[in-house]
Structure formats: structure tokens, C-alpha cells
């Protein structure tokens, strides 16, 4: 509790935080090249899958990917697909950028294994190390069971957080993508070329959106039905704004209506929605700043204003 030690520790923490903020941009790795390589690999897999479907009389593709064999064996041995997979599980993984069969197997294996790991760790922490010794036995058993449930839902939490980050990046860049798509369509460029141009232009601003556009371009090239490729884009992103645009493109392709008019209206709605969201955050800022100002700014102001008066009073009493 020595004040000099506390001040020295705070100064050291501040210097470390400042250096980290300055150095961190130079140490961060750019994942754009890795993403584009993964997309190109998936495009080749998609091409092979469609060729296998055409060659197979039953319409089934017999492809073997470089999957995690351990996870696949666990999933097949315990029949985890029927127990844990529903119609929304695959869509959630796709929204998080996990589209391969290996990702599904790993996700299911993690949901099966992590509860046991968390439960064993909780047993060692509570009973082996003697923690929560003052609590009654039912309470300690309940704590270990809660840890097991946390392990069961930990993969869902990871996928949910990854989905939110991915959707935020796509949502921010989506109005710009619509404006660029509108310019390309009005200039006479096809939809596939427009999406490819969007992927090239917005690769730095939103690699996630560029990745989805490249996948949609590949599906438009190889899938027999364009409607399926456009619907897949909406299902992968799980965003209402993207789904509405895809439905407008599907209707324009089906009935021959002008695409530029629909894109102009949807682009304006996306910009208005983004501005509304920014205004909401700005309106919520004053209440959020109240507590930090009371805790950090008000004591400093009081010390600056009343400090000289307190010093003079103490001198007079001395």
C-alpha cells in the first residue's frame, strides 16, 4: 500500500499500454491473402462437387476432403449429427465463416468433449485443490455441474461471437457494396462481374464481404439455378439487408424487371439504416459517459479547485 509503489505501477502500466497501442498495428497479420486462398480452394471444391453430381447417376457427390479424422470418427461413432445438428446449425456455422464439413465435425466433437473436460477441471479445482471448502457439498457439486454446462455451450458462444464480428464487418460495408453494384449494373456490367468488382474494391475494407462475393460469383458460374446462389448468400450472412437485396435480384431475374431501380432504393435504405444506427450510438453516449466522468473527472476537478484552499487552511492552522 505504499503510495510511491502504486504510482510507479500505474505509470509502468500506462507506458506499457501506450507502447502496445503504437506497436500493435505493425505486429498484426493481414489475413486477406489467407482468406482469398481459402476461397479459391473452396471454389475448386465446388467445381469438383458439381462435376461429381453430374457424373453420379444418383446425384450424390463422393468427395473426400482433408478433414480431421479424429473429429469425424467421434461424430460417426456417437451419432452426433442426429443428436446435436438441427436445420439452423449449418447456417450458423456458415454465418461464422465455417462452411466446410470439417468445421461441422470439429464443432460437434467440441460440444461432445468439452463438457467432460470442464467437468473434470471443475472437480479438480473444487475437490482436489480444496476450493469452495466453506460451501456445503450440494453447492460444490452444483458448481461442477455448471462448469460442465459451460463447456457444452462454449462452442456455441465462440460461433456466436465470430458471427457477430463477421456480420458487423459486412453490415458496415454493405451500403458501399450496393452503390458500387448499382454503378456497375447501370454501366452494363453483368451481375457476376459486378460482384467480382465489389470483391476487389472492398477487399481491404471488409474481407468478409469480399469473401462472400467471390463465393457467390463461383456459385453463379457453376450452379444450374441462379436463385440458389443468391439465396445461399443471404443464408450465409444471416442479415436481413442482404436477404432483401437477394430477393430483389431473384425477382428481377425471374420477371425481367429493372435491377437498377431496386438497387437504388435498397442502397438508399441501407445508407439510412447505417446513419440511424450511428445516431443511436451517439444518443446513447452521454449516459455511458456519466459514470466515467463521476469516477475520473470529478475527483480531479475537486482536487484542482479545492486543493489550493486546503493547502492555505492547513498552513494557517500550522
Residue frames as qw, qx, qy, qz and C-alpha x, y, z in Angstrom:
[[0.000, 0.882, 0.472, 0.000, 0.00, 0.00, 0.00],
 [0.409, -0.445, 0.088, 0.792, 2.99, 2.30, -0.38],
 [0.399, 0.820, 0.205, -0.354, 1.81, 5.30, -2.49],
 [0.051, 0.712, -0.544, -0.441, 5.12, 5.54, -4.36],
 [0.295, -0.085, 0.928, 0.210, 4.92, 1.88, -5.37],
 [0.436, 0.594, 0.651, -0.183, 1.31, 2.28, -6.52],
 [0.280, 0.858, -0.075, -0.424, 2.16, 5.38, -8.57],
 [0.085, -0.533, 0.748, 0.385, 5.16, 3.62, -10.11],
 [0.389, 0.168, 0.903, 0.071, 3.00, 0.61, -11.02],
 [0.420, 0.753, 0.427, -0.273, 0.34, 2.82, -12.63],
 [0.156, 0.810, -0.352, -0.442, 2.99, 4.72, -14.61],
 [0.218, -0.299, 0.880, 0.298, 4.55, 1.44, -15.79],
 [0.436, 0.425, 0.791, -0.055, 1.12, 0.12, -16.85],
 [0.343, 0.847, 0.151, -0.377, 0.40, 3.35, -18.74],
 [0.025, 0.679, -0.597, -0.427, 3.75, 3.23, -20.54],
 [0.321, -0.043, 0.928, 0.183, 3.21, -0.42, -21.48],
 [0.443, 0.622, 0.617, -0.189, -0.31, 0.29, -22.77],
 [0.252, 0.853, -0.124, -0.439, 0.97, 3.22, -24.84],
 [0.083, -0.501, 0.778, 0.371, 3.76, 1.16, -26.37],
 [0.408, 0.201, 0.890, 0.031, 1.35, -1.68, -27.12],
 [0.431, 0.760, 0.374, -0.312, -1.06, 0.66, -28.91],
 [0.181, 0.813, -0.365, -0.416, 1.79, 2.09, -31.00],
 [0.099, -0.413, 0.869, 0.253, 3.40, -1.25, -31.88],
 [0.582, 0.207, 0.747, -0.247, 0.28, -3.42, -32.28],
 [0.650, 0.664, 0.058, -0.365, -0.62, -2.25, -35.85],
 [0.296, 0.680, -0.647, -0.179, 2.85, -3.27, -37.06],
 [0.211, -0.254, 0.935, -0.130, 2.60, -6.72, -35.44],
 [0.691, 0.302, 0.465, -0.463, -0.89, -7.56, -36.68],
 [0.300, -0.072, 0.828, 0.469, -1.00, -10.01, -39.57],
 [0.488, 0.306, -0.179, -0.798, -3.08, -9.34, -42.63],
 [0.514, 0.061, 0.848, -0.109, -5.41, -12.29, -43.16],
 [0.583, 0.571, -0.017, -0.578, -6.66, -11.14, -46.55],
 [0.359, 0.479, -0.747, -0.289, -4.29, -13.35, -48.54],
 [0.124, -0.054, 0.968, -0.211, -5.20, -16.34, -46.39],
 [0.515, 0.408, 0.503, -0.561, -8.91, -15.68, -46.87],
 [0.557, 0.588, -0.278, -0.517, -8.59, -15.37, -50.62],
 [0.192, 0.357, -0.907, -0.117, -6.60, -18.59, -50.78],
 [0.293, 0.137, 0.874, -0.363, -9.28, -20.39, -48.78],
 [0.566, 0.527, 0.216, -0.596, -11.97, -19.02, -51.10],
 [0.456, 0.536, -0.583, -0.406, -10.11, -20.18, -54.20],
 [0.000, -0.167, 0.982, -0.084, -9.71, -23.63, -52.65],
 [0.421, 0.327, 0.695, -0.482, -13.41, -23.78, -51.89],
 [0.544, 0.564, -0.148, -0.603, -14.16, -22.70, -55.44],
 [0.322, 0.376, -0.836, -0.235, -12.20, -25.67, -56.78],
 [0.156, 0.069, 0.937, -0.305, -14.01, -27.96, -54.35],
 [0.509, 0.460, 0.349, -0.638, -17.33, -26.54, -55.53],
 [0.500, 0.516, -0.482, -0.501, -16.37, -27.21, -59.14],
 [0.173, 0.209, -0.962, -0.015, -15.39, -30.79, -58.31],
 [0.317, 0.209, 0.769, -0.515, -18.60, -31.28, -56.34],
 [0.585, 0.503, 0.080, -0.631, -20.77, -30.14, -59.23],
 [0.440, 0.443, -0.704, -0.337, -18.87, -32.34, -61.69],
 [0.018, -0.076, 0.976, -0.204, -19.28, -35.30, -59.37],
 [0.473, 0.342, 0.537, -0.609, -23.01, -34.64, -59.14],
 [0.601, 0.523, -0.239, -0.555, -23.30, -34.58, -62.92],
 [0.367, 0.376, -0.839, -0.138, -21.27, -37.79, -63.28],
 [0.139, 0.015, 0.914, -0.381, -23.07, -39.62, -60.48],
 [0.275, -0.331, -0.711, -0.556, -26.42, -41.05, -61.65],
 [0.393, -0.597, -0.673, 0.190, -27.84, -40.76, -58.14],
 [0.005, -0.865, -0.106, -0.490, -26.92, -37.10, -57.93],
 [0.665, -0.739, 0.047, 0.100, -24.56, -37.53, -54.98],
 [0.376, 0.787, -0.435, 0.221, -21.00, -36.34, -54.85],
 [0.922, -0.319, -0.091, 0.201, -18.37, -38.66, -53.42],
 [0.327, 0.768, -0.304, 0.459, -15.66, -36.26, -52.41],
 [0.788, -0.428, -0.278, 0.345, -13.06, -36.80, -49.72],
 [0.085, 0.911, -0.158, 0.371, -11.61, -33.69, -48.17],
 [0.480, 0.258, -0.604, 0.582, -8.72, -33.24, -45.83],
 [0.559, -0.665, -0.134, -0.477, -10.91, -33.47, -42.73],
 [0.210, -0.512, 0.701, -0.450, -9.98, -34.04, -39.14],
 [0.587, -0.012, -0.786, -0.194, -10.25, -37.83, -38.92],
 [0.187, -0.100, -0.799, 0.563, -10.46, -37.88, -35.12],
 [0.335, 0.188, 0.272, -0.882, -13.38, -35.48, -35.03],
 [0.610, 0.133, -0.468, -0.625, -15.13, -37.33, -37.85],
 [0.468, -0.018, -0.881, 0.070, -14.72, -40.66, -36.07],
 [0.018, 0.161, 0.669, -0.725, -16.16, -39.22, -32.84],
 [0.469, 0.196, -0.007, -0.861, -19.13, -37.77, -34.71],
 [0.644, 0.113, -0.618, -0.437, -19.84, -41.03, -36.53],
 [0.339, 0.011, -0.897, 0.284, -19.27, -43.28, -33.51],
 [0.025, 0.308, 0.671, -0.673, -21.66, -41.43, -31.21],
 [0.115, 0.590, 0.701, 0.384, -24.05, -40.36, -33.99],
 [0.180, -0.453, -0.291, 0.823, -23.76, -36.70, -33.03],
 [0.047, -0.095, -0.447, -0.888, -25.35, -35.40, -36.22],
 [0.384, -0.499, -0.676, -0.383, -28.79, -36.64, -35.29],
 [0.490, -0.563, -0.543, 0.385, -28.37, -35.62, -31.64],
 [0.311, -0.565, -0.119, 0.755, -26.91, -32.11, -31.98],
 [0.105, -0.062, 0.456, 0.882, -27.46, -30.90, -35.55],
 [0.351, 0.647, 0.590, -0.332, -30.67, -29.12, -36.47],
 [0.521, 0.685, 0.388, 0.331, -31.63, -27.06, -39.51],
 [0.003, -0.994, 0.040, -0.103, -30.05, -23.89, -38.08],
 [0.719, -0.540, 0.275, 0.341, -26.70, -25.35, -37.02],
 [0.669, 0.205, 0.393, 0.596, -25.18, -25.41, -40.51],
 [0.180, 0.851, 0.247, 0.426, -26.48, -21.90, -41.24],
 [0.442, -0.892, 0.073, 0.058, -24.94, -20.59, -38.01],
 [0.727, -0.314, 0.362, 0.492, -21.58, -22.10, -38.90],
 [0.514, 0.501, 0.392, 0.575, -21.77, -20.62, -42.39],
 [0.073, -0.958, -0.150, -0.235, -22.60, -17.21, -40.91],
 [0.563, -0.760, 0.248, 0.212, -19.42, -17.53, -38.83],
 [0.322, 0.757, -0.527, -0.210, -17.35, -18.34, -41.92],
 [0.341, -0.291, 0.893, -0.038, -17.11, -22.07, -41.12],
 [0.707, 0.337, -0.133, -0.608, -18.50, -23.71, -44.24],
 [0.412, 0.354, -0.827, -0.142, -16.59, -26.96, -44.58],
 [0.853, -0.261, -0.397, -0.216, -17.64, -30.40, -43.39],
 [0.611, 0.074, -0.547, 0.567, -14.54, -30.49, -41.23],
 [0.096, -0.310, 0.284, -0.902, -15.77, -27.41, -39.35],
 [0.734, -0.311, -0.158, -0.583, -19.08, -29.12, -38.60],
 [0.859, -0.091, -0.485, 0.135, -17.33, -32.26, -37.36],
 [0.396, 0.188, -0.473, 0.764, -14.98, -30.23, -35.17],
 [0.349, -0.359, 0.111, -0.858, -17.89, -28.23, -33.77],
 [0.847, -0.276, -0.259, -0.372, -19.85, -31.36, -32.87],
 [0.779, 0.010, -0.502, 0.375, -16.79, -33.06, -31.38],
 [0.156, 0.301, -0.386, 0.858, -16.06, -29.98, -29.29],
 [0.569, -0.363, 0.022, -0.738, -19.62, -29.90, -27.96],
 [0.915, -0.179, -0.341, -0.123, -19.26, -33.55, -27.01],
 [0.735, 0.071, -0.433, 0.517, -15.77, -33.44, -25.45],
 [0.104, 0.481, -0.259, 0.831, -15.62, -30.02, -23.74],
 [0.649, -0.568, -0.045, -0.504, -18.34, -30.76, -21.11],
 [0.931, -0.234, -0.215, 0.177, -16.29, -33.68, -19.79],
 [0.571, 0.286, -0.244, 0.729, -13.09, -31.62, -19.79],
 [0.174, -0.571, 0.116, -0.794, -14.74, -28.71, -17.98],
 [0.806, -0.485, -0.140, -0.311, -16.36, -31.11, -15.51],
 [0.876, -0.086, -0.263, 0.395, -13.04, -32.83, -14.70],
 [0.335, 0.395, -0.211, 0.829, -11.26, -29.49, -14.31],
 [0.436, -0.591, 0.010, -0.679, -14.04, -28.28, -12.02],
 [0.902, -0.368, -0.223, -0.028, -13.76, -31.45, -9.91],
 [0.728, 0.079, -0.264, 0.627, -10.01, -30.95, -9.54],
 [0.094, 0.489, -0.116, 0.859, -10.44, -27.27, -8.73],
 [0.581, -0.550, -0.027, -0.599, -13.24, -27.76, -6.17],
 [0.920, -0.376, -0.002, -0.111, -12.41, -31.09, -4.55],
 [0.862, 0.160, -0.170, 0.449, -8.76, -31.66, -5.46],
 [0.340, 0.411, -0.215, 0.818, -7.45, -28.18, -4.60],
 [0.299, -0.439, -0.673, 0.515, -9.93, -27.64, -1.79],
 [0.070, -0.108, -0.095, -0.987, -11.62, -24.53, -3.19],
 [0.565, -0.340, -0.249, -0.710, -15.12, -23.62, -2.01],
 [0.399, -0.033, -0.861, 0.314, -14.41, -25.63, 1.13],
 [0.137, 0.087, 0.513, -0.843, -16.63, -23.35, 3.19],
 [0.591, 0.061, -0.240, -0.768, -19.63, -24.10, 0.97],
 [0.759, -0.072, 0.559, -0.325, -21.86, -27.14, 1.57],
 [0.421, -0.117, 0.835, 0.336, -21.38, -30.28, -0.52],
 [0.477, 0.626, 0.616, 0.033, -24.52, -29.82, -2.71],
 [0.168, 0.938, -0.033, -0.301, -23.34, -26.33, -3.61],
 [0.223, -0.592, 0.663, 0.400, -19.92, -27.63, -4.70],
 [0.476, 0.187, 0.832, 0.217, -21.49, -30.41, -6.77],
 [0.370, 0.827, 0.402, -0.135, -23.79, -27.86, -8.38],
 [0.011, -0.856, 0.314, 0.411, -20.76, -25.68, -9.23],
 [0.339, -0.282, 0.808, 0.391, -19.05, -28.58, -11.03],
 [0.447, 0.501, 0.737, 0.082, -22.24, -29.32, -12.99],
 [0.219, 0.920, 0.124, -0.300, -22.48, -25.66, -14.00],
 [0.158, -0.650, 0.586, 0.457, -18.92, -25.82, -15.31],
 [0.429, 0.094, 0.858, 0.267, -19.92, -28.84, -17.39],
 [0.373, 0.771, 0.511, -0.078, -22.82, -26.91, -18.91],
 [0.029, 0.880, -0.213, -0.423, -20.46, -24.04, -19.71],
 [0.299, -0.353, 0.775, 0.430, -18.25, -26.49, -21.60],
 [0.443, 0.424, 0.781, 0.118, -21.27, -27.72, -23.57],
 [0.278, 0.898, 0.336, -0.054, -22.23, -24.20, -24.67],
 [0.356, -0.655, 0.293, 0.599, -18.67, -22.87, -25.12],
 [0.377, 0.087, 0.663, 0.641, -18.56, -23.78, -28.87],
 [0.122, 0.776, 0.586, 0.198, -21.89, -22.01, -29.39],
 [0.227, -0.896, -0.078, 0.375, -20.53, -18.91, -27.66],
 [0.413, -0.376, 0.486, 0.672, -17.43, -18.97, -29.87],
 [0.288, 0.377, 0.708, 0.523, -19.51, -19.33, -33.04],
 [0.018, -0.883, -0.468, 0.024, -21.89, -16.58, -31.91],
 [0.289, -0.790, 0.111, 0.528, -19.06, -14.12, -31.22],
 [0.370, -0.158, 0.615, 0.678, -17.42, -14.90, -34.53],
 [0.210, 0.601, 0.699, 0.326, -20.74, -14.45, -36.33],
 [0.096, -0.921, -0.286, 0.245, -21.35, -11.05, -34.72],
 [0.314, -0.614, 0.335, 0.642, -17.90, -9.78, -35.72],
 [0.324, 0.101, 0.733, 0.590, -18.38, -11.06, -39.26],
 [0.110, 0.748, 0.636, 0.155, -21.87, -9.57, -39.59],
 [0.182, -0.863, -0.103, 0.460, -20.66, -6.22, -38.25],
 [0.301, -0.378, 0.512, 0.710, -17.98, -6.03, -40.93],
 [0.204, 0.344, 0.775, 0.489, -20.45, -6.98, -43.67],
 [0.013, -0.829, -0.548, 0.109, -23.13, -4.59, -42.38],
 [0.206, -0.755, 0.064, 0.619, -20.75, -1.64, -42.40],
 [0.165, -0.321, 0.613, 0.703, -19.55, -2.26, -45.96],
 [0.364, 0.432, 0.820, 0.098, -22.91, -3.34, -47.43],
 [0.274, 0.865, 0.255, -0.335, -24.20, 0.17, -48.43],
 [0.015, -0.706, 0.503, 0.499, -20.94, 0.87, -50.27],
 [0.319, -0.039, 0.901, 0.293, -21.22, -2.52, -51.97],
 [0.379, 0.649, 0.652, -0.100, -24.75, -1.71, -53.15],
 [0.168, 0.876, -0.070, -0.447, -23.65, 1.67, -54.50],
 [0.116, -0.506, 0.729, 0.447, -20.82, 0.02, -56.41],
 [0.368, 0.233, 0.891, 0.128, -23.15, -2.71, -57.67],
 [0.343, 0.794, 0.407, -0.295, -25.61, -0.05, -58.85],
 [0.087, 0.787, -0.365, -0.490, -22.86, 1.78, -60.75],
 [0.220, -0.253, 0.877, 0.344, -21.70, -1.45, -62.39],
 [0.387, 0.449, 0.805, -0.027, -25.23, -2.54, -63.37],
 [0.298, 0.855, 0.209, -0.370, -26.11, 0.86, -64.83],
 [0.030, 0.706, -0.535, -0.464, -22.90, 0.81, -66.86],
 [0.799, 0.358, -0.315, -0.367, -23.91, -2.51, -68.45],
 [0.124, 0.417, -0.885, 0.165, -21.74, -4.92, -66.47],
 [0.695, -0.225, -0.635, -0.252, -23.22, -8.32, -65.65],
 [0.678, -0.669, 0.040, -0.302, -24.09, -9.34, -62.11],
 [0.935, -0.160, -0.051, 0.312, -21.18, -11.79, -61.84],
 [0.548, 0.402, -0.084, 0.729, -18.66, -9.19, -62.99],
 [0.235, -0.757, 0.032, -0.608, -20.20, -6.61, -60.64],
 [0.823, -0.562, 0.015, -0.075, -19.81, -8.90, -57.64],
 [0.850, 0.058, -0.042, 0.522, -16.25, -9.66, -58.66],
 [0.259, 0.610, -0.062, 0.747, -15.52, -5.94, -58.87],
 [0.531, -0.740, 0.016, -0.412, -17.08, -5.40, -55.44],
 [0.921, -0.330, -0.032, 0.206, -14.84, -8.12, -54.01],
 [0.674, 0.281, -0.050, 0.682, -11.76, -6.44, -55.49],
 [0.029, 0.681, -0.018, 0.731, -12.68, -2.94, -54.34],
 [0.580, -0.651, 0.109, -0.477, -13.84, -3.81, -50.80],
 [0.858, 0.016, -0.465, 0.217, -11.23, -6.46, -50.01],
 [0.347, 0.246, -0.474, 0.771, -9.34, -4.09, -47.70],
 [0.364, -0.350, 0.165, -0.847, -12.39, -2.53, -46.05],
 [0.779, -0.143, 0.382, -0.475, -14.29, -5.79, -45.46],
 [0.106, 0.345, -0.906, -0.222, -12.52, -9.07, -46.29],
 [0.370, 0.195, 0.856, -0.304, -15.60, -10.97, -45.08],
 [0.557, 0.633, 0.232, -0.486, -17.87, -9.31, -47.65],
 [0.322, 0.631, -0.593, -0.382, -15.27, -9.79, -50.39],
 [0.145, -0.176, 0.973, -0.012, -15.09, -13.47, -49.48],
 [0.479, 0.403, 0.691, -0.362, -18.86, -13.87, -49.69],
 [0.491, 0.703, -0.085, -0.507, -19.00, -12.06, -53.02],
 [0.170, 0.498, -0.801, -0.284, -16.33, -14.33, -54.51],
 [0.268, 0.060, 0.951, -0.144, -18.19, -17.41, -53.31],
 [0.516, 0.576, 0.428, -0.468, -21.42, -16.10, -54.80],
 [0.378, 0.675, -0.421, -0.472, -19.64, -15.43, -58.09],
 [0.004, -0.282, 0.951, 0.126, -18.37, -19.02, -58.10],
 [0.374, 0.297, 0.828, -0.294, -21.85, -20.37, -57.37],
 [0.500, 0.669, 0.106, -0.540, -23.39, -18.24, -60.11],
 [0.270, 0.583, -0.659, -0.391, -20.84, -19.73, -62.51],
 [0.131, 0.194, -0.971, -0.052, -21.32, -23.40, -61.59],
 [0.336, 0.261, 0.781, -0.456, -24.78, -23.86, -60.07],
 [0.152, 0.353, 0.767, 0.514, -27.54, -24.58, -62.58],
 [0.144, -0.825, -0.515, -0.182, -30.01, -22.23, -60.85],
 [0.237, 0.465, -0.189, 0.832, -29.04, -18.61, -60.15],
 [0.540, -0.646, -0.110, -0.528, -31.73, -18.34, -57.50],
 [0.890, -0.348, -0.236, 0.175, -29.97, -20.91, -55.33],
 [0.608, 0.178, -0.191, 0.750, -26.68, -18.99, -55.46],
 [0.085, -0.545, 0.038, -0.833, -28.35, -15.73, -54.43],
 [0.735, -0.564, -0.163, -0.339, -30.30, -17.40, -51.64],
 [0.856, -0.132, -0.296, 0.403, -27.10, -19.00, -50.37],
 [0.313, 0.391, -0.207, 0.841, -25.54, -15.57, -49.95],
 [0.442, -0.568, 0.010, -0.695, -28.42, -14.47, -47.72],
 [0.902, -0.366, -0.213, -0.085, -28.28, -17.70, -45.73],
 [0.749, 0.099, -0.311, 0.577, -24.52, -17.44, -45.20],
 [0.148, 0.391, -0.216, 0.882, -24.64, -13.86, -43.92],
 [0.309, -0.549, -0.743, 0.225, -27.88, -14.14, -41.89],
 [0.068, -0.295, -0.139, 0.943, -28.53, -10.42, -42.43],
 [0.375, 0.662, 0.596, -0.255, -31.95, -9.06, -43.34],
 [0.193, 0.792, -0.184, -0.549, -30.46, -6.32, -45.52],
 [0.043, -0.369, 0.827, 0.423, -28.57, -8.86, -47.62],
 [0.298, 0.289, 0.909, -0.018, -31.59, -11.17, -47.85],
 [0.353, 0.749, 0.354, -0.435, -33.83, -8.36, -49.08],
 [0.173, 0.690, -0.458, -0.533, -31.36, -7.43, -51.80],
 [0.140, -0.156, 0.943, 0.258, -31.04, -11.06, -52.88],
 [0.359, 0.501, 0.762, -0.199, -34.82, -11.42, -53.06],
 [0.317, 0.794, 0.027, -0.517, -35.00, -8.27, -55.19],
 [0.067, 0.528, -0.716, -0.452, -32.34, -9.69, -57.54],
 [0.267, 0.113, 0.956, 0.056, -34.19, -13.02, -57.74],
 [0.384, 0.676, 0.535, -0.331, -37.47, -11.28, -58.63],
 [0.237, 0.771, -0.262, -0.530, -35.73, -9.07, -61.18],
 [0.044, -0.342, 0.871, 0.350, -34.13, -12.12, -62.77],
 [0.300, 0.292, 0.905, -0.072, -37.43, -14.03, -62.80],
 [0.313, 0.763, 0.523, -0.215, -39.80, -11.32, -64.05],
 [0.533, 0.407, 0.297, 0.680, -37.35, -9.21, -66.05],
 [0.153, -0.964, -0.217, 0.012, -37.83, -6.04, -64.00],
 [0.374, 0.764, -0.297, 0.433, -35.07, -3.38, -63.96],
 [0.768, -0.268, -0.404, 0.419, -32.39, -4.24, -61.42],
 [0.329, 0.279, -0.172, 0.886, -31.02, -0.70, -61.18],
 [0.383, -0.573, -0.123, -0.714, -34.23, 0.74, -59.73],
 [0.838, -0.467, -0.274, -0.065, -34.44, -1.88, -57.00],
 [0.733, -0.031, -0.263, 0.627, -30.75, -1.48, -56.18],
 [0.108, 0.469, -0.070, 0.874, -31.07, 2.30, -55.93],
 [0.590, -0.597, -0.122, -0.530, -33.92, 2.04, -53.41],
 [0.902, -0.330, -0.237, 0.143, -32.20, -0.68, -51.39],
 [0.593, 0.209, -0.228, 0.743, -28.91, 1.24, -51.35],
 [0.149, -0.563, 0.062, -0.810, -30.68, 4.32, -50.00],
 [0.783, -0.521, -0.157, -0.303, -32.39, 2.22, -47.33],
 [0.863, -0.108, -0.271, 0.413, -29.05, 0.68, -46.31],
 [0.333, 0.364, -0.198, 0.847, -27.43, 4.10, -46.01],
 [0.428, -0.585, -0.026, -0.688, -30.36, 5.38, -43.94],
 [0.887, -0.389, -0.242, -0.048, -30.17, 2.34, -41.70],
 [0.722, 0.059, -0.276, 0.632, -26.44, 2.83, -41.16],
 [0.048, 0.472, -0.123, 0.872, -26.99, 6.51, -40.34],
 [0.658, -0.556, -0.149, -0.486, -29.78, 5.60, -37.91],
 [0.891, -0.248, -0.292, 0.246, -27.52, 3.13, -36.14],
 [0.488, 0.230, -0.235, 0.809, -24.80, 5.77, -35.84],
 [0.253, -0.548, 0.003, -0.797, -27.33, 8.25, -34.42],
 [0.819, -0.477, -0.258, -0.187, -28.46, 5.68, -31.85],
 [0.787, -0.095, -0.290, 0.537, -24.89, 5.18, -30.69],
 [0.219, 0.376, -0.125, 0.892, -24.35, 8.92, -30.50],
 [0.495, -0.575, -0.121, -0.640, -27.54, 9.38, -28.48],
 [0.883, -0.399, -0.248, 0.014, -26.51, 6.62, -26.05],
 [0.615, 0.329, -0.352, 0.624, -23.07, 8.16, -25.47],
 [0.153, -0.613, 0.259, -0.731, -23.95, 10.79, -22.79],
 [0.819, -0.466, 0.062, -0.329, -25.47, 8.27, -20.33],
 [0.942, 0.038, -0.184, 0.276, -22.47, 5.98, -20.81],
 [0.442, 0.481, -0.283, 0.702, -20.06, 8.84, -20.09],
 [0.458, -0.757, -0.007, -0.467, -21.78, 9.77, -16.84],
 [0.889, -0.449, 0.001, 0.091, -20.13, 7.11, -14.67],
 [0.763, 0.156, -0.047, 0.625, -16.58, 7.58, -16.07],
 [0.109, 0.681, -0.038, 0.723, -16.87, 11.34, -15.61],
 [0.623, -0.714, 0.013, -0.320, -18.01, 10.92, -12.00],
 [0.925, -0.305, 0.019, 0.225, -15.24, 8.43, -11.22],
 [0.734, 0.071, 0.113, 0.666, -12.31, 10.05, -13.06],
 [0.242, 0.563, 0.147, 0.776, -13.00, 13.68, -14.00],
 [0.411, -0.813, -0.202, -0.360, -14.94, 14.91, -10.97],
 [0.760, -0.552, -0.077, 0.333, -12.28, 13.97, -8.34],
 [0.592, 0.125, 0.121, 0.787, -9.61, 15.70, -10.43],
 [0.003, -0.685, -0.230, -0.691, -11.71, 18.86, -10.71],
 [0.600, -0.771, -0.184, -0.107, -12.40, 18.85, -6.99],
 [0.776, -0.325, -0.009, 0.541, -8.70, 18.40, -6.25],
 [0.427, 0.332, 0.172, 0.823, -7.73, 21.24, -8.61],
 [0.181, -0.736, -0.235, -0.608, -10.37, 23.62, -7.29],
 [0.648, -0.735, -0.054, -0.193, -10.20, 22.86, -3.55],
 [0.858, -0.002, -0.213, 0.467, -6.53, 21.86, -3.40],
 [0.311, 0.439, -0.196, 0.820, -5.06, 25.38, -3.04],
 [0.467, -0.627, 0.008, -0.623, -7.72, 26.33, -0.48],
 [0.914, -0.366, -0.176, 0.007, -6.97, 23.21, 1.54],
 [0.713, 0.167, -0.241, 0.637, -3.23, 23.97, 1.47],
 [0.015, 0.555, -0.140, 0.820, -3.81, 27.53, 2.70],
 [0.696, -0.572, -0.064, -0.429, -6.10, 26.35, 5.52],
 [0.922, -0.203, -0.209, 0.253, -3.56, 23.73, 6.63],
 [0.505, 0.344, -0.224, 0.759, -0.77, 26.37, 6.60],
 [0.250, -0.622, 0.082, -0.737, -2.79, 28.74, 8.76],
 [0.847, -0.480, -0.104, -0.203, -3.58, 26.04, 11.31],
 [0.843, 0.010, -0.233, 0.485, 0.10, 25.15, 11.48]]
